[in-house]
Amino acid sequence: MPYRNEHIFTVFSPGFWLYDGSRFWLDETARQTLRLPPGELTASSFLQHFDTVAREQLLHILEKDDRGDVVLVNAVICRDGHCTDILMQGSIPLRDERGRAMRCAGYLIEVKNAFSIPRVYNSPEVGLWEWNAITGKCSFCEDYHRMLGYDWPGEGLPQDIDGWVELVHPDDRDAVAFQQQMSLNPAYGDKFECTVRIRHKRGHYVWTIGRGFVVQRNAHGQALALRGSNQNIEVVRERYAKSLEDAMRDTLTGCHNRSFFREEWPRLKRDGPWPLSLLYIDVCGLKMVNDALGHDRGDRLLLETVNVLSTVIQMPKYIIRMGGDEFLVLLPDCTPPLADECARNLAKGLMLQKEADVPVIFAIGAASLTRGESLDAAIRTAEREMQRAKTRSRAQDQARLLSAIERQLGRAVCHQDDRVFCSVGDN
């Protein structure tokens, strides 16, 4: 296709402006956006149509350097009875000795909807910054201060790079070191993106994505200025953590699942505390309840089981549903005698439970291990002990459950085996 000298308009088609210390110069698009006639404009004639807040904000940025050299103004322009919402953005590369802007340039755009402007400027969770390598001064916008809990302009962030680095989490300072290398040597590139935690005024750390670029380098390749942003990603991180937590939980009971067990065991194995004890739990009659009373009642039985485990065992624990009717309770810093005591307390708790339509009954096996011993071997030991306990009380437990089911159904039930039940008189 032959080249065509056409301007391709997109949703983001800004008008550009220039300020020389006393006058504003606007291109055709900017003039059309603001409905202004051709010709140069004095600062006062340009700003007279701005709303009061935006006018004072822009004048302050142009007259003083205490808010940095980034121009970011949301304004309402009213002219000839028509009001227009605009975003005005730019930067100040040159100021005089009194801090007044001598050169300033940027763009402006009409804000028709949330998609009319770059996404980064449509979020209060984004803070802009600028670092002047000549003066060593760091400037942060109002949103940056707000993101970290500072009441700007009454409270300010450090205005030098060393002070800002002190706010960065120690584990993330290698990312800052790369930025400093990039500023000194173009071989490291001219832009960066990293994840960095920054200390909030209250002491906790805020997770952010930092992005920046080198504005200009000198003849030796050293950066004269860097600009960029930090975006608060706490919400994203919290949602990710919540999703990860949900993935490690059993959807029915809310206790941990096998995935959690696989992920957590290496940490427990490394950090302890030792000794570690475990209880292997098998819920008696779950299949019987599911077949006779329905799976909803079987689900309630599992929830009631977890409630017993949670309330009776008061020491730190991890309750893990291994699948079906089996649970594993991990007890860090628990000796064998203490594990046996927990098992006895659970047995007492089952005997003392209030009369229910279907009682909670489970068999228990206990085992312990010290650092270096096999977890699999300990689980097998606890499972064998649980099976022995289950065998000893099988007839009594099944009779008790059968009686409860018959009360619920209001009719006799014949027990053919562990998994098949029928009403008396059925073929």
N, C-alpha and C positions, 0 to 999 in steps of 0.2 A: 504494500500500500504506500503511495507517495506521501511524503510529509506534508501536512497541512498546517499552516500557521494560524491555529485557532486556540483560543483559551478554553480549556475544558473546565466548566464549572462543576463543583461537587458540593455536597452538603457543607463542607468546610472550605469556603472561598472568602478569605478575609480581605479587608482593605488595610493598606499600610500607611503609617504615619511617621513623621520625623519631627523632632523638637531640637532647636539650635540654641536654647538658652533664653529666647524671648519670643520666638514665633513657632507655630505649628504648620507643617506642610502635609497635605493629605493627597493620596492618589485618588483616581476617579471613583473607585469602589468605595473607599472610605467616605468620600463626599456624598455619594448617593445614599449610603447607609445613614448618614447623619443629616441628609437633606440640606447641605451647605453649598453656597455658591463657589465658583472658582476663585483662586487667589490665596495669598498667604493670610494667616490668621494670627493675631496676637494671642498670648496665653489667655488673657481675660475674655476676648471675644470667643475663643474656642470653648472655654469652660463655663460661660454664662448659661449654657443650655443644660449643663449637668445638674442632677439632683444634688442637694446640699451635702449629703454624706460623701458621695463620690467625689465631688469637687474638692472638699476639704482633704480627703484622703490623697488625691492625686497631687494637689498643691504641696502637701507635706512631703511626699516622696521627692518631688522636684526641688524643693527648697532645703531639705535637710537629709542627711545621710544616716540618721539613727535607725531607720527601718530597712536599710539595705538598698541594693541597686536593682531589685526586681520590681517591675510594675505589674500589678495584677489588680484590676479595678472592675467591679461590676457596677454599672451605672444605668440610670434612666435619663435619656435625652429627650427633652420636650421642645418642639419647634413647630410653629404654625398650627398649634392645636393637636399635634400628633406626637405621641410618646413612643419611644423605642428602647427596649432593653438591649444593652450591649455589654460585651466583655472586651476590655482593653488590656492588652498584655505587651510587655516589652522589657527593655533593660537599659541601664545607664552606664555607658563605658567611660564617661568623663565628667568630673566635677571640678569646680574651682576650689580655691583654698578655704572657702567658707562652707563647702559642702553642697553648693547649689549645682544642679545638673546643667552641664554645658552641651552635652550631646545625649540624645535619648531617641530610641527608635523601637518600633514594634508593629503590632497589628491590632485591629479591632474587628469585631464581627457581631452581627445582630443575633441575639439569642431568641430564636423563635420557639424552640422546644428543647427538651433535655438532650437531643441528639445534634444540636446545632454547633456544639463546641467540643473540643477534644475531651475525651472521657476523664483525663487526669484532673481537669479543672472543674469537673462536675461532682467532685467528692470532697466533703469536709475532712476526710481522713488522709488527705495528701498535704504534706508540708514541703514548701519549696525552700531551697538554700542556695547560697552563693559563697564561694571562697575566693578572695582576692589574694593571689600569691605574692603580689608586690607589697601590699600593706600587711598581709597575714591575717586580715580581718575576715571573720565568718558572719554572714547575715542570714537570718531566718525569718520567714514570713509569719504572719499572725497565726495561721492555721498550724504551723509547725510548733509554735509555743503551746497552742491549745491542745494539740495531740499529746504533748508531754505534761500537761497539767499546769502550765504557767499562765498567769493572768497578765498577758501582754497589753500595753507596754510597761505596766508597773513592775512586772517581773521579767527578767530577761535570761536567755540562755548564754553560755560562754561565747565570747566574740573572737576566740582564737581556736585554731585546730586542736591544740593540745587539750584545751578545756573541754572541747566536744568529745575527744577520744576518751576522756575520763568517764563520760556518760555511757560509753559503749560497753556491753557485756564483755568480760575478759576473754571468753571463749570465741568471740566474734572479731577480735581485733586484728586477726590475720587478714580479714577482708579490708580493713582500713589500711593496713600496711601495703596491700596491693595498690590501693588508690594513691598512696603517697609515692610508690614507685612509678606508677603511671604518670603522675604529675612531673616527675623528674626525667623520664626517659620515654620518648615516643615509641620505642620498641614494644612497650607494654600496651599500646593502643591508645585510643582517644575516648573510649567510653567504657562504662562498667555497669554491672547489675549484680546485686548480692542481697542476701538475707542477713539482717543485722538487728540485734536487740539493743534498744536504747533505754536508759534508766528514766523512769517517770519521776516527777517531783515527789510522789509519795513513796518512792523507793523500789517499786516493782519494775519489771522490764517490759517494754512494749515491743512486740515483734513487728518488724517493718521490712518492706522490700526497698532497698536503696538503688537509685539509678542516677547516673551523672555522666557528664561529658566535659572534655577540655574545650574551652571557648577559643583560646588562642595560645600559641607558644612563641617564645622568643627565638632568636637566631641560634641559640644553643639547644633548642628543643625542649626547654623547660616551660611548663605551663604557666601562663600569666593569670589565668582564672579558670575555675571549674564551677559548673552549675548543675543542679539536679533536684531530686525530690526523694522523700521517704514516704512510703505509703503504709499506713497502719493495716496490718493483716491479722490483727487479733481475732476478728470475727471468723476469718477463713481458717485460722489455726485452731480455734476452739471448735469449729464445726468438724474439722478433720479429726481432732482429738476425740470428739463425741462419736464420730463414725467409727474410729478405731476402737473405742471403748465398746460400742454396740456390737462390733464384730467379735469381741472377746466375751460376749455375754450370751447365755442361753435365752432365746426369745420368749420362752414360756415362763420360766421361773425367775429370770433376772440374775441368777447366780453365774459364776464363771463357767466357760465351756472348755472343751479339749484344746481349742486353739490357744486360749489363755494359758493353759497348763504348759503347752509346748513352748510358748514365748517366755513365760515367767520362770520356768524351771532353771534355765542357765543362770539367771540372776540369783535365785535362791541358792543354787549350788555354789556360786562364787562368793556371795555375801553372807549367806546364812540368815538369821542366827541359828546356830546349831546347839543341841541336837534337833532334828526334825522328826516329828511324828505324823502319822496319818491314820485316818479312820476310813475303812471301806464300808459303804452303806448300800444295802440292797432293799428296796421297798417291796414288801410282801403283798402279793395279790393284785398288783396293778393290772395285769392281764384279765384277771377275774372281774375286777371292777369295770374295766373298759367293755368287756363283752356283755356283762349283765346290766350295767347302769348307764353305759355310754361313755364316750371319750371326754366329754365335758367334765363328768364327775371324776374320771381318772386324772384329768389335768388338775382339778382342785386337790386331789390327793397328793400330787407332787408338790403343789404350792404349800400345802399344809406341812409336808415333810420338811421343806426348806425352812419354814417358819420355826419348826421344832429345833432344827439344827442351829439356826441363828440365835434363838433366845436362850437355849440351854447352855450352849458353849459360849462362855463370856470372854475367853482369851482371844488374842489375835488369831485369825484363821482365814483360809481361802476355801470356800465351798464351791466345788466343781462338779457339774453334771457330766458324767462320763458318757452318758447315753442311756436312753430308755429309762429303766428304773434304778440305775446305779449312780451313786455319788461318791466323790472322794473329798475328804476334808483334810487339808494340809494345815499342820499346827507348827509354825516355826518356834524355835526356842522352847521346845516341849519335851520333857524327859519321858521315858517309858511309864513310870508310875503315874505321871500326870495324864498321859494319854489314856491309861486304863481308868483313871478317875473320870475323865470325860465320857468314856464309853459307859461306865456305870451310871453317871448322871443322866445320860440319854435314855438308858433303859428305865430308870426311875421316872423320867419325864413322860415316857410312853404309858407307864402304868397309872400315872396321876392325871393324864389328860382327861378333859371333860368328855362326858358321853356325847358321841357324835353319830350321825347317820352311818358313817363309815369310819372306823378307827384308823389312825396312822400306826402301822406296824412295820418295823424294818429290822433286819439283822445287821450286826456290827462286827467288824474285824479290825484289830489294831496292830500297828507295827511301828518301829522307830529305826532311825539310821543316823549315823554320825558322818562327819565330813569324809569323803572318799569311798563310802559304802554305796552299793548299787541301789538306785531308786527302784528299778524294775524288780529286783529281788524283794525289796520291802513291800511293794504293791502286791506281789504274788503271795507273800506271807500273810498280809492283811486279808487278801481275797480268800485264801484257804480257811483262815479263821472264821471269816464271815460265812462261808459255805457250811462249815461245821455247825455254827450257831443256827443257821437257817434249817439245817437237817434236824437238829434236836427239837426245834419248836414248830416244825412244819405242820404236823397234824393239828396242834392246838391253834395255831395262827389261822389255818384254813377254816377250821370250824367256827372260829370267832368271826371271820369275814363273811362266811356263808350265812351265818345267823343275821348279821347286819344287812346283807343284801336281801334276804327273805323278808325282813321287816320293811325295807324300802319298797319291794315289789308287791308285798301283801300276799305272797303265795310261796309255796315250797319250791325249792330249786334243787335239782339233782346234780351232784358233783361227779362228773365222769372222769376228769383228769384236771391237770393244772390249767388247761386252757379251753375246755369245752363245758358249757353249762346249758341246761335245758329246763323248762318248766315241767313239773311232774305231770305225766299224761301225754307229753309230746312223743311222737315217734322218732 
